[in-house]
Amino acid sequence: MLKFLASVARFALAAITLVPRLVWEGGRWIMREVVAGGAGGGAAAAQAQAAAEISAAAQEVAAAKAAPAKAKDSSPVGTPDWEWGTAALHVLAGDRDAGKGILDQAAISYLEKLTPDEGLRLAAFPPDRIGRHLTGYNPIRSLPQAGSPHAYWGAEIKRLVAETERAAVPLLRVDENAGLEEARKAAFAR
């Protein structure tokens, strides 16, 4: 029995000294494969590249969420700038009467004073951009100055007032005596 215990002790001692050596050699083999780019190194490089791509994508998503949202572009159709630009295009085409209901006299005379080359350059822009040029809010640098915002709003207010006065149905006319008897209406009329 004593011999058996001695052999087990020798075996345990050999195992204890062998395990660290195996771990050390295994670690060296792994490092050799990673650095040398062997079969294990290619997989490690691919994993590192995939991790870097995932990290970059996560940073892009975070940056996109942190960025302020862009305002939705609304259609310029129907805005005063669009109406002024459309009327200006009609005036440039030779129909002076088309702009009378919308454009003021200063804008019509400005359009008529443009040379044919300047008229073609102005007509190349969309109607809302032409309207902003005519109102003076966003002048086109390659063309002469058209007007000022003050003159534009003055003309726009006059046009809207004239349009409401021409309306077929009066807006706020109310018969205060509606529903009263004829005698009472006559009494209130005195």
C-alpha positions in Angstrom: 0.0 0.0 0.0 2.8 2.3 0.7 4.2 1.8 -2.8 0.8 2.6 -4.2 0.6 5.9 -2.3 4.1 6.8 -3.4 3.2 6.2 -7.1 0.0 8.3 -6.8 2.0 11.1 -5.1 4.6 11.0 -8.0 1.9 11.1 -10.5 0.2 14.1 -8.8 3.5 15.9 -8.6 4.2 15.3 -12.3 0.7 16.5 -13.2 1.1 19.6 -11.1 4.4 20.5 -12.9 3.0 19.6 -16.3 -0.2 21.7 -16.3 1.5 25.1 -16.1 3.9 24.1 -18.8 0.9 23.0 -21.1 -0.9 26.3 -20.4 2.2 28.3 -21.2 2.8 26.4 -24.4 -0.9 26.7 -25.4 -0.8 30.4 -24.9 2.4 30.8 -26.9 0.8 28.7 -29.7 -2.3 31.0 -29.7 -0.3 34.1 -29.8 1.9 32.8 -32.7 -1.3 32.0 -34.7 -2.8 35.4 -34.1 0.4 37.4 -34.8 1.4 35.3 -37.8 -2.0 35.4 -39.3 -2.5 31.7 -39.5 -5.9 29.9 -39.4 -6.7 31.2 -36.0 -5.3 34.7 -36.8 -7.6 35.2 -39.8 -10.7 34.5 -37.7 -9.5 36.8 -34.9 -8.9 39.6 -37.4 -12.3 39.1 -39.0 -13.9 39.2 -35.5 -12.0 42.4 -34.7 -13.1 44.0 -38.0 -16.7 43.0 -37.4 -16.6 44.4 -33.9 -15.2 47.7 -35.2 -18.0 47.9 -37.9 -20.7 47.2 -35.3 -19.3 49.9 -33.0 -19.1 52.4 -35.9 -22.7 51.6 -36.9 -23.9 52.1 -33.3 -22.1 55.5 -33.2 -23.8 56.6 -36.4 -27.2 55.6 -35.1 -26.5 57.5 -31.9 -25.4 60.6 -33.8 -28.5 60.4 -36.0 -30.8 60.2 -33.0 -28.9 63.2 -31.3 -29.1 65.4 -34.5 -32.1 67.7 -34.7 -34.8 66.6 -37.0 -35.1 68.3 -40.3 -38.2 70.3 -41.0 -40.4 68.8 -43.6 -40.3 70.8 -46.8 -43.8 72.1 -47.5 -45.0 72.9 -50.9 -44.7 76.5 -51.9 -47.8 76.3 -54.1 -50.4 78.8 -52.9 -48.1 81.0 -50.9 -47.9 84.7 -51.7 -44.4 84.2 -53.0 -45.7 81.5 -55.4 -48.5 83.7 -56.6 -46.2 86.7 -57.1 -43.8 84.5 -59.1 -46.5 83.0 -61.2 -47.9 86.4 -62.0 -44.4 87.6 -62.8 -43.9 84.8 -65.3 -47.1 85.8 -67.0 -45.9 89.4 -67.2 -42.6 88.3 -68.6 -44.4 86.3 -71.2 -46.1 89.5 -72.4 -49.5 89.3 -70.6 -49.3 92.5 -68.5 -52.9 92.2 -67.3 -52.3 88.8 -65.7 -50.3 90.4 -62.9 -52.6 93.3 -62.1 -54.7 91.4 -59.5 -51.6 90.2 -57.7 -48.6 92.3 -58.4 -48.3 95.9 -57.4 -47.5 98.6 -60.0 -43.8 98.8 -58.8 -43.3 95.0 -59.5 -45.0 95.2 -62.9 -42.8 98.2 -63.9 -39.7 96.4 -62.6 -40.5 93.4 -64.8 -41.1 95.5 -67.8 -37.8 97.3 -67.4 -35.8 94.1 -67.4 -33.7 93.4 -70.5 -34.7 90.2 -72.5 -31.6 88.5 -71.1 -32.4 89.4 -67.5 -36.0 88.3 -68.1 -34.8 84.9 -69.3 -32.5 84.5 -66.3 -35.4 85.4 -63.9 -37.8 83.0 -65.7 -35.3 80.2 -65.2 -36.1 80.2 -61.4 -39.1 78.5 -59.8 -42.1 80.8 -59.2 -41.7 80.9 -55.4 -38.0 82.0 -55.8 -39.1 84.7 -58.3 -41.7 85.9 -55.8 -39.1 86.1 -53.0 -36.8 88.1 -55.4 -39.7 90.5 -56.2 -40.6 91.0 -52.6 -37.0 91.7 -51.6 -36.7 88.9 -49.1 -34.2 86.8 -51.1 -32.8 88.8 -54.0 -31.1 87.1 -56.9 -27.6 88.6 -57.1 -27.3 88.4 -60.8 -30.3 90.6 -61.4 -31.1 94.2 -60.4 -32.7 94.8 -57.0 -36.5 94.5 -57.2 -38.2 95.8 -54.1 -38.3 95.8 -50.3 -40.3 93.7 -47.9 -42.1 96.9 -46.7 -43.3 97.8 -50.1 -44.3 94.1 -50.7 -46.4 93.9 -47.6 -48.0 97.2 -48.2 -49.1 96.1 -51.7 -50.2 92.7 -50.4 -52.4 94.2 -47.7 -54.0 96.6 -50.2 -54.7 93.7 -52.6 -56.2 91.5 -49.8 -58.4 94.4 -48.6 -59.6 95.1 -52.2 -60.3 91.4 -52.7 -62.4 91.1 -49.6 -64.4 94.3 -50.5 -65.1 92.7 -53.9 -66.4 89.5 -52.3 -69.9 88.6 -53.5 -71.1 87.8 -50.0 -70.5 90.4 -47.3 -68.6 88.8 -44.5 -70.1 90.2 -41.3 -73.5 91.7 -42.1 -76.0 90.5 -39.6 -79.6 91.7 -39.3 -79.9 92.4 -35.6 -83.7 92.7 -35.9 -84.3 89.4 -37.6 -87.3 87.6 -36.3 -89.0 90.6 -34.8 -92.5 91.6 -35.7 -93.0 94.4 -38.2 -94.4 96.8 -35.5 -91.4 96.3 -33.3 -89.0 96.8 -36.3 -90.7 100.1 -37.0 -90.3 101.1 -33.4 -86.7 100.3 -33.4 -86.2 102.2 -36.6 -87.4 105.5 -35.1 
